[in-house]
């Protein structure tokens, strides 16, 4: 009977490691939470938190600058549209300013274009003292 009691002893006691835990794989350790309770992680927890905050700020800034970029593109399109409208209106105004176009408009009113230069009347103010 003594032989059976010796065989029932745990295998760790045979190897000499009574306190050893069964070794887990890396994935099992990460998902099991053993990595977060490790000594190295607890020692550098402040640095890890700081890096996490920096990552969150970086993501937030990327979204903000993406919105700014979209707004800049939208405003550039609006500016180009307004510039096109301005150029069209200036072109129409230049067409109306031409002397031939002005003469046509004047004839529609009933006025005639002068064929001779205008007579210049000179006025001398005799009440002015020299």
C-alpha positions in Angstrom: 0.0 0.0 0.0 2.8 2.3 0.5 3.5 2.2 -3.2 0.1 3.6 -4.0 0.4 6.5 -1.7 3.7 7.6 -3.2 2.3 7.5 -6.7 -0.6 9.8 -5.8 1.6 12.7 -4.8 1.4 15.7 -7.2 3.9 15.8 -10.0 5.3 19.2 -8.9 6.4 17.7 -5.6 8.4 15.1 -7.6 10.1 17.9 -9.6 10.8 19.9 -6.5 8.6 22.9 -7.4 5.6 22.8 -5.1 4.7 26.5 -5.7 5.1 26.6 -9.5 2.0 27.5 -11.6 1.2 25.7 -14.8 2.7 27.7 -17.7 0.2 29.4 -20.0 0.6 30.5 -23.5 1.1 34.2 -24.4 -2.4 34.6 -25.8 -3.9 32.9 -22.8 -1.9 35.1 -20.5 -3.0 38.3 -22.2 -6.7 37.4 -22.4 -6.6 35.9 -18.9 -5.4 39.2 -17.4 -2.1 37.9 -16.1 -0.1 40.4 -18.2 -1.8 43.3 -16.5 -1.1 42.1 -13.1 2.6 41.6 -13.8 5.3 43.5 -11.9 6.6 45.3 -15.0 3.1 46.7 -15.9 2.4 47.8 -12.4 5.8 49.5 -12.2 5.2 51.5 -15.4 1.5 52.1 -15.1 1.9 55.9 -15.1 3.9 55.8 -18.3 1.4 53.5 -19.9 -1.5 55.8 -18.9 0.3 58.8 -20.3 0.9 57.1 -23.6 -2.7 56.0 -23.8 -3.8 59.7 -23.2 -1.4 60.8 -26.0 -2.9 58.2 -28.4 -6.5 59.4 -27.6 -5.4 63.0 -28.2 -3.8 62.1 -31.4 -6.9 60.4 -32.7 -9.0 63.3 -31.7 -6.7 65.8 -33.5 -6.8 63.7 -36.6 -10.6 63.8 -36.7 -10.5 67.6 -36.0 -8.0 68.3 -38.8 -9.9 66.1 -41.2 -13.0 68.2 -40.5 -10.9 71.4 -41.1 -9.7 70.0 -44.4 -13.2 69.2 -45.5 -14.3 72.7 -44.6 -11.3 74.2 -46.5 -12.2 72.2 -49.6 -15.9 73.3 -49.3 -14.9 77.0 -49.0 -12.5 76.7 -52.0 -15.4 75.3 -54.1 -17.6 78.2 -52.9 -14.9 80.7 -53.7 -14.4 79.3 -57.2 -18.2 79.5 -57.8 -18.3 83.2 -56.7 -15.2 84.0 -58.8 -17.0 82.5 -61.8 -20.1 84.6 -61.2 -18.0 87.7 -60.8 -16.2 87.0 -64.1 -19.5 86.5 -65.9 -20.9 89.7 -64.6 -17.8 91.7 -65.4 -17.8 90.3 -69.0 -21.5 91.3 -69.4 -20.6 94.8 -68.1 -17.7 95.2 -70.4 -19.9 94.2 -73.3 -22.5 96.9 -72.3 -19.7 99.5 -72.0 -18.5 99.2 -75.5 -19.2 102.4 -77.6 -21.2 100.5 -80.2 -23.5 99.0 -77.5 -23.9 102.4 -75.9 -24.9 103.9 -79.3 -27.5 101.2 -79.8 -29.0 101.9 -76.3 -29.0 105.7 -77.0 -30.8 105.2 -80.3 -33.5 103.2 -78.6 -34.1 106.2 -76.2 -34.4 108.5 -79.2 -31.1 110.4 -79.0 -28.6 110.7 -81.8 -24.8 110.3 -81.7 -23.0 113.6 -82.5 -21.3 113.7 -85.9 -19.4 116.9 -85.1 -17.4 117.7 -82.0 -19.3 119.7 -79.4 -18.9 123.5 -79.3 -17.0 124.6 -76.3 -18.3 127.8 -74.7 -15.9 129.8 -72.7 -17.0 132.0 -69.8 -15.0 134.7 -68.4 -15.9 135.8 -64.9 -15.6 139.5 -64.8 -16.5 139.8 -61.1 -13.4 138.0 -60.1 -10.6 140.2 -58.9 -7.1 139.5 -60.1 
